[in-house]
Amino acid sequence: MTDLRKRFGRLVAVHRRRRGFTQETLAEAAAVSPDTVAKIEVGATGARFPVIERLARALDIDPAELFTTEIPAGAIKRGTFAEISMTLAQLSESDLVWVRDLLRTALTRRGTDERTVKHGGWPLRSRSSRPTRRTGK
């Protein structure tokens, strides 16, 4: 549990610095004491969900971004990503496996390196390299 608190605290600190906030500024915006922010950031204490939500709101991020570095900052709040995430969250495990396999097939057919896709890497293509939509005209 200590390790989780430390990772959580480090992510709070990273997002705080990225926003240019001091601990005092974040504390005021999240309606907690500066001492609480300091203790959270060093992993000396954890935070309950209401505090996590207030910290995330003050940092203008999704609360999930305080638990992993795998999510690019602000990614969860993006329209299409958020829509896809919400849809996936409602699927059963078997449906998720089907969607995963479908994505692998689609990415492989688009010329993505099959070995990378099979090992869980999902290389992104830049917008300029994406195929254009064809219209019926």
N, CA, C and O atoms as CSV, one atom per row, in Angstrom:
chain,resi,resn,atom,element,x,y,z
A,1,MET,N,N,0.823,-1.201,0.000
A,1,MET,CA,C,0.000,0.000,0.000
A,1,MET,C,C,0.862,1.258,0.000
A,1,MET,O,O,0.504,2.270,-0.601
A,2,THR,N,N,2.005,1.179,0.684
A,2,THR,CA,C,2.902,2.323,0.736
A,2,THR,C,C,3.390,2.689,-0.657
A,2,THR,O,O,3.476,3.867,-1.004
A,3,ASP,N,N,3.711,1.669,-1.457
A,3,ASP,CA,C,4.180,1.918,-2.813
A,3,ASP,C,C,3.122,2.635,-3.641
A,3,ASP,O,O,3.447,3.556,-4.390
A,4,LEU,N,N,1.868,2.228,-3.518
A,4,LEU,CA,C,0.778,2.881,-4.243
A,4,LEU,C,C,0.652,4.335,-3.805
A,4,LEU,O,O,0.476,5.219,-4.644
A,5,ARG,N,N,0.740,4.594,-2.505
A,5,ARG,CA,C,0.661,5.974,-2.012
A,5,ARG,C,C,1.795,6.820,-2.577
A,5,ARG,O,O,1.589,7.977,-2.945
A,6,LYS,N,N,2.996,6.239,-2.646
A,6,LYS,CA,C,4.138,6.999,-3.171
A,6,LYS,C,C,3.969,7.289,-4.660
A,6,LYS,O,O,4.235,8.402,-5.113
A,7,ARG,N,N,3.528,6.289,-5.417
A,7,ARG,CA,C,3.297,6.518,-6.851
A,7,ARG,C,C,2.214,7.559,-7.062
A,7,ARG,O,O,2.355,8.446,-7.904
A,8,PHE,N,N,1.131,7.454,-6.300
A,8,PHE,CA,C,0.040,8.424,-6.385
A,8,PHE,C,C,0.573,9.819,-6.068
A,8,PHE,O,O,0.294,10.777,-6.788
A,9,GLY,N,N,1.342,9.923,-4.988
A,9,GLY,CA,C,1.897,11.215,-4.585
A,9,GLY,C,C,2.816,11.813,-5.633
A,9,GLY,O,O,2.778,13.015,-5.891
A,10,ARG,N,N,3.653,10.958,-6.243
A,10,ARG,CA,C,4.550,11.454,-7.299
A,10,ARG,C,C,3.755,11.988,-8.481
A,10,ARG,O,O,4.119,13.006,-9.069
A,11,LEU,N,N,2.668,11.302,-8.832
A,11,LEU,CA,C,1.848,11.767,-9.951
A,11,LEU,C,C,1.120,13.064,-9.618
A,11,LEU,O,O,0.961,13.925,-10.483
A,12,VAL,N,N,0.680,13.207,-8.382
A,12,VAL,CA,C,0.077,14.484,-7.968
A,12,VAL,C,C,1.107,15.596,-8.148
A,12,VAL,O,O,0.800,16.652,-8.702
A,13,ALA,N,N,2.326,15.356,-7.678
A,13,ALA,CA,C,3.384,16.364,-7.783
A,13,ALA,C,C,3.708,16.692,-9.241
A,13,ALA,O,O,3.880,17.859,-9.592
A,14,VAL,N,N,3.793,15.663,-10.089
A,14,VAL,CA,C,4.102,15.884,-11.510
A,14,VAL,C,C,3.023,16.749,-12.155
A,14,VAL,O,O,3.333,17.721,-12.844
A,15,HIS,N,N,1.763,16.399,-11.933
A,15,HIS,CA,C,0.665,17.174,-12.529
A,15,HIS,C,C,0.622,18.584,-11.944
A,15,HIS,O,O,0.319,19.543,-12.655
A,16,ARG,N,N,0.918,18.713,-10.669
A,16,ARG,CA,C,0.934,20.046,-10.034
A,16,ARG,C,C,2.001,20.922,-10.688
A,16,ARG,O,O,1.740,22.068,-11.052
A,17,ARG,N,N,3.196,20.371,-10.829
A,17,ARG,CA,C,4.286,21.152,-11.435
A,17,ARG,C,C,3.986,21.483,-12.891
A,17,ARG,O,O,4.273,22.584,-13.361
A,18,ARG,N,N,3.404,20.516,-13.598
A,18,ARG,CA,C,3.054,20.749,-15.005
A,18,ARG,C,C,2.101,21.931,-15.141
A,18,ARG,O,O,2.176,22.692,-16.106
A,19,ARG,N,N,1.215,22.077,-14.177
A,19,ARG,CA,C,0.270,23.204,-14.184
A,19,ARG,C,C,0.892,24.501,-13.668
A,19,ARG,O,O,0.300,25.575,-13.775
A,20,GLY,N,N,2.099,24.382,-13.105
A,20,GLY,CA,C,2.761,25.569,-12.561
A,20,GLY,C,C,2.247,25.964,-11.188
A,20,GLY,O,O,2.406,27.111,-10.770
A,21,PHE,N,N,1.632,25.021,-10.484
A,21,PHE,CA,C,1.080,25.291,-9.154
A,21,PHE,C,C,2.125,25.032,-8.076
A,21,PHE,O,O,2.974,24.150,-8.212
A,22,THR,N,N,2.049,25.807,-7.014
A,22,THR,CA,C,2.765,25.473,-5.789
A,22,THR,C,C,1.864,24.523,-5.003
A,22,THR,O,O,0.696,24.345,-5.346
A,23,GLN,N,N,2.403,23.920,-3.957
A,23,GLN,CA,C,1.558,23.073,-3.105
A,23,GLN,C,C,0.439,23.905,-2.492
A,23,GLN,O,O,-0.683,23.422,-2.334
A,24,GLU,N,N,0.735,25.129,-2.153
A,24,GLU,CA,C,-0.273,26.011,-1.547
A,24,GLU,C,C,-1.391,26.338,-2.543
A,24,GLU,O,O,-2.569,26.348,-2.187
A,25,THR,N,N,-1.007,26.602,-3.784
A,25,THR,CA,C,-2.002,26.908,-4.813
A,25,THR,C,C,-2.925,25.717,-5.046
A,25,THR,O,O,-4.144,25.871,-5.118
A,26,LEU,N,N,-2.332,24.523,-5.163
A,26,LEU,CA,C,-3.137,23.317,-5.354
A,26,LEU,C,C,-4.037,23.078,-4.153
A,26,LEU,O,O,-5.211,22.743,-4.310
A,27,ALA,N,N,-3.492,23.250,-2.957
A,27,ALA,CA,C,-4.273,23.040,-1.742
A,27,ALA,C,C,-5.499,23.952,-1.720
A,27,ALA,O,O,-6.603,23.512,-1.400
A,28,GLU,N,N,-5.298,25.211,-2.060
A,28,GLU,CA,C,-6.413,26.160,-2.061
A,28,GLU,C,C,-7.454,25.774,-3.115
A,28,GLU,O,O,-8.654,25.804,-2.845
A,29,ALA,N,N,-6.995,25.413,-4.309
A,29,ALA,CA,C,-7.912,25.054,-5.392
A,29,ALA,C,C,-8.687,23.773,-5.082
A,29,ALA,O,O,-9.824,23.617,-5.526
A,30,ALA,N,N,-8.081,22.856,-4.324
A,30,ALA,CA,C,-8.719,21.575,-4.006
A,30,ALA,C,C,-9.395,21.580,-2.640
A,30,ALA,O,O,-9.953,20.569,-2.215
A,31,ALA,N,N,-9.345,22.709,-1.961
A,31,ALA,CA,C,-9.970,22.850,-0.638
A,31,ALA,C,C,-9.415,21.848,0.377
A,31,ALA,O,O,-10.164,21.213,1.120
A,32,VAL,N,N,-8.083,21.720,0.391
A,32,VAL,CA,C,-7.394,20.918,1.402
A,32,VAL,C,C,-6.258,21.763,1.948
A,32,VAL,O,O,-5.953,22.823,1.403
A,33,SER,N,N,-5.636,21.304,3.015
A,33,SER,CA,C,-4.539,22.087,3.590
A,33,SER,C,C,-3.250,21.848,2.801
A,33,SER,O,O,-3.073,20.787,2.201
A,34,PRO,N,N,-2.351,22.837,2.802
A,34,PRO,CA,C,-1.050,22.641,2.152
A,34,PRO,C,C,-0.288,21.454,2.769
A,34,PRO,O,O,0.452,20.760,2.071
A,35,ASP,N,N,-0.472,21.229,4.068
A,35,ASP,CA,C,0.171,20.100,4.734
A,35,ASP,C,C,-0.333,18.772,4.149
A,35,ASP,O,O,0.445,17.832,3.984
A,36,THR,N,N,-1.621,18.696,3.840
A,36,THR,CA,C,-2.193,17.492,3.240
A,36,THR,C,C,-1.568,17.233,1.871
A,36,THR,O,O,-1.198,16.100,1.563
A,37,VAL,N,N,-1.448,18.270,1.054
A,37,VAL,CA,C,-0.831,18.115,-0.267
A,37,VAL,C,C,0.608,17.629,-0.112
A,37,VAL,O,O,1.035,16.714,-0.817
A,38,ALA,N,N,1.349,18.233,0.798
A,38,ALA,CA,C,2.750,17.843,1.012
A,38,ALA,C,C,2.845,16.379,1.437
A,38,ALA,O,O,3.688,15.643,0.924
A,39,LYS,N,N,2.002,15.953,2.356
A,39,LYS,CA,C,2.023,14.563,2.830
A,39,LYS,C,C,1.627,13.581,1.725
A,39,LYS,O,O,2.203,12.499,1.613
A,40,ILE,N,N,0.637,13.967,0.908
A,40,ILE,CA,C,0.224,13.113,-0.205
A,40,ILE,C,C,1.375,12.954,-1.193
A,40,ILE,O,O,1.655,11.849,-1.656
A,41,GLU,N,N,2.038,14.062,-1.512
A,41,GLU,CA,C,3.097,14.029,-2.519
A,41,GLU,C,C,4.304,13.173,-2.114
A,41,GLU,O,O,4.979,12.615,-2.978
A,42,VAL,N,N,4.576,13.067,-0.826
A,42,VAL,CA,C,5.703,12.227,-0.397
A,42,VAL,C,C,5.258,10.821,-0.015
A,42,VAL,O,O,6.083,9.987,0.356
A,43,GLY,N,N,3.961,10.557,-0.104
A,43,GLY,CA,C,3.445,9.232,0.196
A,43,GLY,C,C,3.267,8.955,1.667
A,43,GLY,O,O,3.100,7.803,2.068
A,44,ALA,N,N,3.299,9.998,2.481
A,44,ALA,CA,C,3.138,9.817,3.923
A,44,ALA,C,C,1.685,9.560,4.301
A,44,ALA,O,O,1.401,9.021,5.370
A,45,THR,N,N,0.775,9.944,3.426
A,45,THR,CA,C,-0.645,9.709,3.666
A,45,THR,C,C,-1.337,9.454,2.337
A,45,THR,O,O,-0.859,9.872,1.282
A,46,GLY,N,N,-2.439,8.781,2.400
A,46,GLY,CA,C,-3.244,8.545,1.204
A,46,GLY,C,C,-4.331,9.592,1.109
A,46,GLY,O,O,-4.355,10.548,1.885
A,47,ALA,N,N,-5.220,9.413,0.167
A,47,ALA,CA,C,-6.336,10.346,0.004
A,47,ALA,C,C,-7.599,9.550,-0.270
A,47,ALA,O,O,-7.579,8.542,-0.975
A,48,ARG,N,N,-8.685,10.018,0.295
A,48,ARG,CA,C,-9.980,9.399,0.031
A,48,ARG,C,C,-10.529,9.930,-1.287
A,48,ARG,O,O,-10.062,10.945,-1.805
A,49,PHE,N,N,-11.526,9.232,-1.821
A,49,PHE,CA,C,-12.058,9.588,-3.129
A,49,PHE,C,C,-12.494,11.052,-3.257
A,49,PHE,O,O,-12.191,11.668,-4.278
A,50,PRO,N,N,-13.187,11.638,-2.280
A,50,PRO,CA,C,-13.568,13.052,-2.447
A,50,PRO,C,C,-12.351,13.967,-2.627
A,50,PRO,O,O,-12.400,14.915,-3.410
A,51,VAL,N,N,-11.265,13.688,-1.908
A,51,VAL,CA,C,-10.053,14.502,-2.038
A,51,VAL,C,C,-9.408,14.247,-3.396
A,51,VAL,O,O,-8.950,15.182,-4.051
A,52,ILE,N,N,-9.371,12.995,-3.817
A,52,ILE,CA,C,-8.803,12.666,-5.134
A,52,ILE,C,C,-9.570,13.408,-6.223
A,52,ILE,O,O,-8.965,13.972,-7.135
A,53,GLU,N,N,-10.882,13.408,-6.132
A,53,GLU,CA,C,-11.695,14.104,-7.129
A,53,GLU,C,C,-11.425,15.601,-7.119
A,53,GLU,O,O,-11.347,16.220,-8.180
A,54,ARG,N,N,-11.280,16.193,-5.935
A,54,ARG,CA,C,-10.999,17.637,-5.858
A,54,ARG,C,C,-9.605,17.960,-6.386
A,54,ARG,O,O,-9.418,18.970,-7.064
A,55,LEU,N,N,-8.629,17.110,-6.082
A,55,LEU,CA,C,-7.278,17.314,-6.614
A,55,LEU,C,C,-7.298,17.248,-8.143
A,55,LEU,O,O,-6.723,18.104,-8.815
A,56,ALA,N,N,-7.961,16.229,-8.682
A,56,ALA,CA,C,-8.039,16.076,-10.133
A,56,ALA,C,C,-8.738,17.266,-10.775
A,56,ALA,O,O,-8.289,17.772,-11.803
A,57,ARG,N,N,-9.819,17.708,-10.180
A,57,ARG,CA,C,-10.554,18.857,-10.718
A,57,ARG,C,C,-9.659,20.104,-10.709
A,57,ARG,O,O,-9.631,20.865,-11.676
A,58,ALA,N,N,-8.931,20.301,-9.608
A,58,ALA,CA,C,-8.033,21.457,-9.502
A,58,ALA,C,C,-6.905,21.384,-10.526
A,58,ALA,O,O,-6.446,22.410,-11.028
A,59,LEU,N,N,-6.461,20.167,-10.833
A,59,LEU,CA,C,-5.382,19.966,-11.799
A,59,LEU,C,C,-5.892,19.863,-13.238
A,59,LEU,O,O,-5.104,19.775,-14.180
A,60,ASP,N,N,-7.219,19.875,-13.396
A,60,ASP,CA,C,-7.875,19.767,-14.696
A,60,ASP,C,C,-7.496,18.477,-15.411
A,60,ASP,O,O,-7.142,18.485,-16.590
A,61,ILE,N,N,-7.576,17.366,-14.675
A,61,ILE,CA,C,-7.300,16.040,-15.232
A,61,ILE,C,C,-8.381,15.078,-14.769
A,61,ILE,O,O,-9.148,15.384,-13.855
A,62,ASP,N,N,-8.436,13.936,-15.393
A,62,ASP,CA,C,-9.321,12.872,-14.938
A,62,ASP,C,C,-8.659,12.216,-13.726
A,62,ASP,O,O,-7.439,12.048,-13.733
A,63,PRO,N,N,-9.402,11.840,-12.695
A,63,PRO,CA,C,-8.795,11.203,-11.521
A,63,PRO,C,C,-7.929,9.984,-11.862
A,63,PRO,O,O,-6.956,9.714,-11.158
A,64,ALA,N,N,-8.257,9.253,-12.914
A,64,ALA,CA,C,-7.463,8.079,-13.294
A,64,ALA,C,C,-6.028,8.444,-13.633
A,64,ALA,O,O,-5.130,7.612,-13.494
A,65,GLU,N,N,-5.797,9.681,-14.078
A,65,GLU,CA,C,-4.454,10.120,-14.435
A,65,GLU,C,C,-3.539,10.249,-13.210
A,65,GLU,O,O,-2.329,10.421,-13.352
A,66,LEU,N,N,-4.119,10.166,-12.015
A,66,LEU,CA,C,-3.320,10.219,-10.787
A,66,LEU,C,C,-2.857,8.834,-10.356
A,66,LEU,O,O,-2.178,8.693,-9.339
A,67,PHE,N,N,-3.218,7.819,-11.120
A,67,PHE,CA,C,-2.867,6.450,-10.743
A,67,PHE,C,C,-1.964,5.747,-11.752
A,67,PHE,O,O,-1.456,4.663,-11.464
A,68,THR,N,N,-1.757,6.333,-12.915
A,68,THR,CA,C,-0.921,5.682,-13.918
A,68,THR,C,C,-0.253,6.705,-14.814
A,68,THR,O,O,-0.796,7.778,-15.075
A,69,THR,N,N,0.931,6.354,-15.280
A,69,THR,CA,C,1.621,7.200,-16.253
A,69,THR,C,C,1.334,6.724,-17.663
A,69,THR,O,O,1.816,7.317,-18.628
A,70,GLU,N,N,0.556,5.661,-17.792
A,70,GLU,CA,C,0.257,5.088,-19.104
A,70,GLU,C,C,-0.746,5.927,-19.888
A,70,GLU,O,O,-0.887,5.753,-21.099
A,71,ILE,N,N,-1.434,6.824,-19.216
A,71,ILE,CA,C,-2.441,7.648,-19.871
A,71,ILE,C,C,-1.817,9.007,-20.152
A,71,ILE,O,O,-1.429,9.697,-19.209
A,72,PRO,N,N,-1.707,9.418,-21.405
A,72,PRO,CA,C,-1.154,10.734,-21.693
A,72,PRO,C,C,-1.996,11.819,-21.026
A,72,PRO,O,O,-3.223,11.734,-20.998
A,73,ALA,N,N,-1.342,12.811,-20.504
A,73,ALA,CA,C,-2.042,13.884,-19.788
A,73,ALA,C,C,-3.194,14.432,-20.625
A,73,ALA,O,O,-3.010,14.813,-21.781
A,74,GLY,N,N,-4.361,14.467,-20.037
A,74,GLY,CA,C,-5.543,14.996,-20.692
A,74,GLY,C,C,-6.220,14.049,-21.661
A,74,GLY,O,O,-7.262,14.395,-22.219
A,75,ALA,N,N,-5.675,12.884,-21.878
A,75,ALA,CA,C,-6.211,11.970,-22.890
A,75,ALA,C,C,-7.632,11.546,-22.584
A,75,ALA,O,O,-8.452,11.423,-23.493
A,76,ILE,N,N,-7.931,11.325,-21.331
A,76,ILE,CA,C,-9.254,10.818,-20.983
A,76,ILE,C,C,-10.335,11.851,-21.265
A,76,ILE,O,O,-11.487,11.488,-21.504
A,77,LYS,N,N,-9.985,13.116,-21.241
A,77,LYS,CA,C,-10.982,14.152,-21.471
A,77,LYS,C,C,-11.213,14.428,-22.953
A,77,LYS,O,O,-12.112,15.194,-23.300
A,78,ARG,N,N,-10.417,13.815,-23.839
A,78,ARG,CA,C,-10.600,14.034,-25.264
A,78,ARG,C,C,-11.876,13.373,-25.734
A,78,ARG,O,O,-12.216,12.283,-25.275
A,79,GLY,N,N,-12.571,14.003,-26.624
A,79,GLY,CA,C,-13.876,13.545,-27.087
A,79,GLY,C,C,-13.940,12.115,-27.558
A,79,GLY,O,O,-14.634,11.298,-26.953
A,80,THR,N,N,-13.236,11.791,-28.621
A,80,THR,CA,C,-13.323,10.453,-29.198
A,80,THR,C,C,-12.794,9.403,-28.242
A,80,THR,O,O,-13.409,8.348,-28.081
A,81,PHE,N,N,-11.662,9.673,-27.603
A,81,PHE,CA,C,-11.096,8.718,-26.658
A,81,PHE,C,C,-12.064,8.471,-25.506
A,81,PHE,O,O,-12.265,7.329,-25.093
A,82,ALA,N,N,-12.654,9.526,-24.994
A,82,ALA,CA,C,-13.613,9.391,-23.895
A,82,ALA,C,C,-14.821,8.567,-24.334
A,82,ALA,O,O,-15.298,7.707,-23.593
A,83,GLU,N,N,-15.303,8.833,-25.528
A,83,GLU,CA,C,-16.464,8.090,-26.044
A,83,GLU,C,C,-16.148,6.604,-26.177
A,83,GLU,O,O,-16.942,5.755,-25.773
A,84,ILE,N,N,-14.982,6.296,-26.746
A,84,ILE,CA,C,-14.577,4.898,-26.910
A,84,ILE,C,C,-14.389,4.242,-25.542
A,84,ILE,O,O,-14.831,3.115,-25.322
A,85,SER,N,N,-13.734,4.949,-24.633
A,85,SER,CA,C,-13.489,4.405,-23.292
A,85,SER,C,C,-14.787,4.086,-22.567
A,85,SER,O,O,-14.904,3.040,-21.929
A,86,MET,N,N,-15.751,4.973,-22.661
A,86,MET,CA,C,-17.036,4.753,-21.990
A,86,MET,C,C,-17.750,3.546,-22.590
A,86,MET,O,O,-18.362,2.760,-21.867
A,87,THR,N,N,-17.673,3.403,-23.889
A,87,THR,CA,C,-18.298,2.252,-24.549
A,87,THR,C,C,-17.614,0.962,-24.123
A,87,THR,O,O,-18.284,-0.014,-23.784
A,88,LEU,N,N,-16.275,0.950,-24.139
A,88,LEU,CA,C,-15.533,-0.248,-23.752
A,88,LEU,C,C,-15.781,-0.626,-22.300
A,88,LEU,O,O,-15.831,-1.811,-21.968
A,89,ALA,N,N,-15.935,0.354,-21.443
A,89,ALA,CA,C,-16.140,0.085,-20.021
A,89,ALA,C,C,-17.420,-0.695,-19.760
A,89,ALA,O,O,-17.555,-1.337,-18.719
A,90,GLN,N,N,-18.351,-0.644,-20.691
A,90,GLN,CA,C,-19.629,-1.324,-20.507
A,90,GLN,C,C,-19.650,-2.734,-21.099
A,90,GLN,O,O,-20.640,-3.450,-20.952
A,91,LEU,N,N,-18.568,-3.137,-21.765
A,91,LEU,CA,C,-18.544,-4.440,-22.432
A,91,LEU,C,C,-18.123,-5.565,-21.492
A,91,LEU,O,O,-17.426,-5.345,-20.502
A,92,SER,N,N,-18.557,-6.753,-21.821
A,92,SER,CA,C,-18.142,-7.950,-21.080
A,92,SER,C,C,-16.708,-8.295,-21.477
A,92,SER,O,O,-16.185,-7.771,-22.461
A,93,GLU,N,N,-16.083,-9.173,-20.709
A,93,GLU,CA,C,-14.711,-9.596,-21.012
A,93,GLU,C,C,-14.625,-10.229,-22.408
A,93,GLU,O,O,-13.686,-9.954,-23.155
A,94,SER,N,N,-15.588,-11.064,-22.753
A,94,SER,CA,C,-15.545,-11.714,-24.069
A,94,SER,C,C,-15.697,-10.689,-25.193
A,94,SER,O,O,-15.062,-10.822,-26.240
A,95,ASP,N,N,-16.526,-9.674,-24.988
A,95,ASP,CA,C,-16.662,-8.624,-25.999
A,95,ASP,C,C,-15.375,-7.806,-26.111
A,95,ASP,O,O,-14.991,-7.398,-27.207
A,96,LEU,N,N,-14.712,-7.569,-24.983
A,96,LEU,CA,C,-13.441,-6.833,-25.011
A,96,LEU,C,C,-12.373,-7.610,-25.774
A,96,LEU,O,O,-11.588,-7.020,-26.516
A,97,VAL,N,N,-12.338,-8.918,-25.597
A,97,VAL,CA,C,-11.391,-9.748,-26.340
A,97,VAL,C,C,-11.683,-9.645,-27.827
A,97,VAL,O,O,-10.758,-9.539,-28.633
A,98,TRP,N,N,-12.944,-9.676,-28.200
A,98,TRP,CA,C,-13.334,-9.553,-29.599
A,98,TRP,C,C,-12.890,-8.209,-30.174
A,98,TRP,O,O,-12.358,-8.146,-31.282
A,99,VAL,N,N,-13.114,-7.126,-29.408
A,99,VAL,CA,C,-12.714,-5.785,-29.862
A,99,VAL,C,C,-11.195,-5.700,-29.991
A,99,VAL,O,O,-10.689,-5.120,-30.952
A,100,ARG,N,N,-10.470,-6.268,-29.041
A,100,ARG,CA,C,-9.005,-6.271,-29.103
A,100,ARG,C,C,-8.533,-6.963,-30.376
A,100,ARG,O,O,-7.674,-6.446,-31.091
A,101,ASP,N,N,-9.097,-8.130,-30.653
A,101,ASP,CA,C,-8.713,-8.878,-31.844
A,101,ASP,C,C,-9.072,-8.109,-33.121
A,101,ASP,O,O,-8.319,-8.128,-34.095
A,102,LEU,N,N,-10.199,-7.450,-33.109
A,102,LEU,CA,C,-10.617,-6.637,-34.245
A,102,LEU,C,C,-9.627,-5.497,-34.482
A,102,LEU,O,O,-9.243,-5.234,-35.621
A,103,LEU,N,N,-9.220,-4.827,-33.418
A,103,LEU,CA,C,-8.234,-3.753,-33.539
A,103,LEU,C,C,-6.909,-4.260,-34.077
A,103,LEU,O,O,-6.298,-3.626,-34.937
A,104,ARG,N,N,-6.469,-5.393,-33.573
A,104,ARG,CA,C,-5.211,-5.975,-34.055
A,104,ARG,C,C,-5.291,-6.257,-35.550
A,104,ARG,O,O,-4.359,-5.963,-36.298
A,105,THR,N,N,-6.407,-6.829,-35.974
A,105,THR,CA,C,-6.588,-7.141,-37.387
A,105,THR,C,C,-6.611,-5.864,-38.218
A,105,THR,O,O,-5.957,-5.787,-39.258
A,106,ALA,N,N,-7.348,-4.880,-37.773
A,106,ALA,CA,C,-7.455,-3.624,-38.515
A,106,ALA,C,C,-6.103,-2.923,-38.613
A,106,ALA,O,O,-5.740,-2.423,-39.678
A,107,LEU,N,N,-5.368,-2.884,-37.525
A,107,LEU,CA,C,-4.058,-2.227,-37.540
A,107,LEU,C,C,-3.059,-2.986,-38.395
A,107,LEU,O,O,-2.238,-2.374,-39.079
A,108,THR,N,N,-3.116,-4.293,-38.365
A,108,THR,CA,C,-2.216,-5.106,-39.179
A,108,THR,C,C,-2.502,-4.878,-40.657
A,108,THR,O,O,-1.571,-4.750,-41.451
A,109,ARG,N,N,-3.748,-4.826,-41.030
A,109,ARG,CA,C,-4.124,-4.628,-42.436
A,109,ARG,C,C,-3.751,-3.233,-42.925
A,109,ARG,O,O,-3.570,-3.021,-44.124
A,110,ARG,N,N,-3.637,-2.279,-41.994
A,110,ARG,CA,C,-3.258,-0.922,-42.374
A,110,ARG,C,C,-1.757,-0.783,-42.528
A,110,ARG,O,O,-1.254,0.305,-42.808
A,111,GLY,N,N,-1.030,-1.899,-42.343
A,111,GLY,CA,C,0.409,-1.843,-42.531
A,111,GLY,C,C,1.193,-1.707,-41.250
A,111,GLY,O,O,2.411,-1.529,-41.289
A,112,THR,N,N,0.525,-1.786,-40.111
A,112,THR,CA,C,1.219,-1.742,-38.841
A,112,THR,C,C,2.004,-3.026,-38.673
A,112,THR,O,O,1.523,-4.092,-39.057
A,113,ASP,N,N,3.186,-2.953,-38.116
A,113,ASP,CA,C,4.032,-4.120,-37.901
A,113,ASP,C,C,3.284,-5.133,-37.039
A,113,ASP,O,O,2.988,-4.859,-35.876
A,114,GLU,N,N,2.979,-6.290,-37.597
A,114,GLU,CA,C,2.179,-7.310,-36.916
A,114,GLU,C,C,2.815,-7.752,-35.605
A,114,GLU,O,O,2.105,-7.985,-34.626
A,115,ARG,N,N,4.150,-7.873,-35.568
A,115,ARG,CA,C,4.806,-8.303,-34.332
A,115,ARG,C,C,4.557,-7.314,-33.206
A,115,ARG,O,O,4.356,-7.722,-32.062
A,116,THR,N,N,4.565,-6.022,-33.508
A,116,THR,CA,C,4.321,-5.003,-32.489
A,116,THR,C,C,2.900,-5.114,-31.963
A,116,THR,O,O,2.682,-5.049,-30.753
A,117,VAL,N,N,1.929,-5.281,-32.854
A,117,VAL,CA,C,0.529,-5.381,-32.451
A,117,VAL,C,C,0.307,-6.609,-31.576
A,117,VAL,O,O,-0.391,-6.522,-30.565
A,118,LYS,N,N,0.886,-7.752,-31.945
A,118,LYS,CA,C,0.687,-8.974,-31.181
A,118,LYS,C,C,1.247,-8.876,-29.773
A,118,LYS,O,O,0.752,-9.545,-28.866
A,119,HIS,N,N,2.262,-8.059,-29.574
A,119,HIS,CA,C,2.878,-7.944,-28.259
A,119,HIS,C,C,2.311,-6.786,-27.445
A,119,HIS,O,O,2.899,-6.391,-26.439
A,120,GLY,N,N,1.201,-6.252,-27.863
A,120,GLY,CA,C,0.530,-5.223,-27.078
A,120,GLY,C,C,0.933,-3.812,-27.420
A,120,GLY,O,O,0.369,-2.871,-26.862
A,121,GLY,N,N,1.882,-3.621,-28.311
A,121,GLY,CA,C,2.241,-2.264,-28.720
A,121,GLY,C,C,1.216,-1.760,-29.710
A,121,GLY,O,O,0.825,-2.490,-30.621
A,122,TRP,N,N,0.790,-0.567,-29.553
A,122,TRP,CA,C,-0.204,-0.006,-30.454
A,122,TRP,C,C,0.354,1.280,-31.041
A,122,TRP,O,O,-0.035,2.370,-30.622
A,123,PRO,N,N,1.268,1.168,-32.012
A,123,PRO,CA,C,1.875,2.371,-32.556
A,123,PRO,C,C,0.822,3.268,-33.182
A,123,PRO,O,O,-0.075,2.807,-33.888
A,124,LEU,N,N,0.950,4.541,-32.910
A,124,LEU,CA,C,-0.004,5.503,-33.439
A,124,LEU,C,C,0.528,6.087,-34.728
A,124,LEU,O,O,1.733,6.288,-34.880
A,125,ARG,N,N,-0.341,6.350,-35.623
A,125,ARG,CA,C,0.046,6.988,-36.872
A,125,ARG,C,C,-0.306,8.458,-36.760
A,125,ARG,O,O,-1.301,8.818,-36.132
A,126,SER,N,N,0.490,9.286,-37.354
A,126,SER,CA,C,0.195,10.713,-37.318
A,126,SER,C,C,-1.048,10.981,-38.159
A,126,SER,O,O,-1.414,10.184,-39.022
A,127,ARG,N,N,-1.673,12.089,-37.898
A,127,ARG,CA,C,-2.879,12.431,-38.646
A,127,ARG,C,C,-2.592,12.510,-40.142
A,127,ARG,O,O,-3.434,12.130,-40.955
A,128,SER,N,N,-1.412,13.000,-40.509
A,128,SER,CA,C,-1.101,13.153,-41.929
A,128,SER,C,C,-0.956,11.810,-42.643
A,128,SER,O,O,-1.102,11.744,-43.864
A,129,SER,N,N,-0.668,10.726,-41.891
A,129,SER,CA,C,-0.496,9.434,-42.539
A,129,SER,C,C,-1.774,8.609,-42.545
A,129,SER,O,O,-1.797,7.498,-43.074
A,130,ARG,N,N,-2.831,9.148,-41.961
A,130,ARG,CA,C,-4.095,8.413,-41.958
A,130,ARG,C,C,-4.755,8.538,-43.317
A,130,ARG,O,O,-4.668,9.583,-43.962
A,131,PRO,N,N,-5.408,7.488,-43.749
A,131,PRO,CA,C,-6.092,7.570,-45.043
A,131,PRO,C,C,-7.244,8.556,-44.969
A,131,PRO,O,O,-7.878,8.709,-43.925
A,132,THR,N,N,-7.508,9.217,-46.076
A,132,THR,CA,C,-8.615,10.169,-46.110
A,132,THR,C,C,-9.904,9.401,-46.344
A,132,THR,O,O,-9.908,8.337,-46.963
A,133,ARG,N,N,-10.981,9.949,-45.845
A,133,ARG,CA,C,-12.297,9.338,-46.067
A,133,ARG,C,C,-12.737,9.539,-47.485
A,133,ARG,O,O,-12.573,10.615,-48.060
A,134,ARG,N,N,-13.290,8.512,-48.037
A,134,ARG,CA,C,-13.829,8.635,-49.391
A,134,ARG,C,C,-15.306,8.961,-49.290
A,134,ARG,O,O,-16.026,8.400,-48.464
A,135,THR,N,N,-15.728,9.836,-50.107
A,135,THR,CA,C,-17.158,10.159,-50.143
A,135,THR,C,C,-17.780,9.465,-51.327
A,135,THR,O,O,-17.077,9.034,-52.241
A,136,GLY,N,N,-19.062,9.354,-51.319
A,136,GLY,CA,C,-19.787,8.652,-52.372
A,136,GLY,C,C,-19.931,9.450,-53.645
A,136,GLY,O,O,-20.629,9.008,-54.557
A,137,LYS,N,N,-19.307,10.597,-53.747
A,137,LYS,CA,C,-19.473,11.442,-54.941
A,137,LYS,C,C,-18.573,11.030,-56.046
A,137,LYS,O,O,-18.590,11.638,-57.116
